[in-house]
């Protein structure tokens, strides 16, 4: 996960008589070094300048070629006249990589800078797994003072519950012990509010030997300590927190940060079933219009299935997720290109049904998929599954490119209403097929997917092929 870090410096650039830019003007964008061949990791600094008329509250974020972006920051520039502000982000690149970063200003006007491109080729031939861009430190320099830009909670595509305190004194950041981290929910109470969740962490890249790792919920004051035994593997799983939500909750998201030099944070998880934010609260960005088709499936259903699978896979081991058109209810169950708000998520997934996981063999899966009809539509799968219906019968089905056999056991996620037989398709009632009834609500799963993957592109809508006639 890339979390950009930002440094700024500014000063007057023109006499007061010179006309001010209207309202912002970007300068050249650069990377230092622009190219690197040799030992890794290497630090790459991307920077650009912007001219603004003070006083002003400059709101901006860094966007990157791999789809990641920083949170929107607010930097207040005092004084009068035209100022030049330098925006920079420092990346720690640990493997072969090419990419670029650009600054997107959202206020006092919307404008994007030119791209600062870089290329890194690492010597030594070591295999590098996972993301190779990591942030290093954060500082702000303006008129000789050092400060920190403040986050803008109303504009951030991935809002967090409260601002993050900076460790001081005995809380000084420790060495980087965790390279990658992801969290997932396991619901431990019944399906109605109030609800209690265990927060599972999946930590990767921990150095050999016993380790003591400090972490906390973003917004919390105190650090907690996780003791990792000496015999840990490349991936260490642990329960980090136990959380509760009720109808009075004013917090709808959770994220873990680690007390180490690179300020590593996990993915962000939303939960909306007990309560939700304001309709216009921004959750993420859509790169395209994400639509539905005449069968009630298409790109929007594929996106929802992908989000549901991601939300339960770390805990249940689910391999696919299935969605029916009954989850959407109305033509407004489409998402337009641009900012995605909580209101749009609600229109897309109004019921807030929790996502569970079952197991079935290939023959049973084909039987369930074969109950498509003009009235009930088809079942839309997540990205790994593709199938063909010919005259209402499943004639071809593959999982991750390989044909599904009748005896193959597959873990399938869905909302509990679909699996219970209440969305027009038959009940999944085979003995002992329950795997995990612990997932978050489907609306929260979709919100989390947007928060962690924005800007989100529309899936192709081609995972189900319908030939002939459907009864």
Buried (B, 14 or more C-beta within 10 A) or exposed (E): BBBBBBBBBBEBBBEEEEEBBEBBBBBEBBBBBEEBEEEBBBBBBBBBBBBBBBEBEBBBBBBBBBEBBBBBBBBEBEEEBBBBBBBBBBBBBBBEBEBBBBBBBBBBEEBEBBBBBBBBEBEEEEEBEEBBBBBBEBBBBBEEEEEEBEBBBEBBBBBBBEEBEEBEEEBEBBEBBBBBBBBBBBBEEEEEBEBBBBBBBBBBBBEEEEBEBBBBBBBBEEBBEBEBEEEBEEEBEBEBBEBEBEEEBEBBBBBBBBBBBBBBBBBBBBBBBBBBBEEEBBBBBBBBEBBBBEBBBBBBBBBBBBBBBBBBBBBBEBBBBBBBBBBBBEEEBBBEBEBBBBBBBBBBBBBBBBBBBBBBBBEBBBEBBBBBEEEBBBBBBBBBBBBBBBEBEBBEBEBEEEEBEEEBEBBBBBBBBBBBEEBBBEEBEEEEBEBBBBBBBBBBBBBBBBBBBBBBBBBEBEBBEBEEEBE
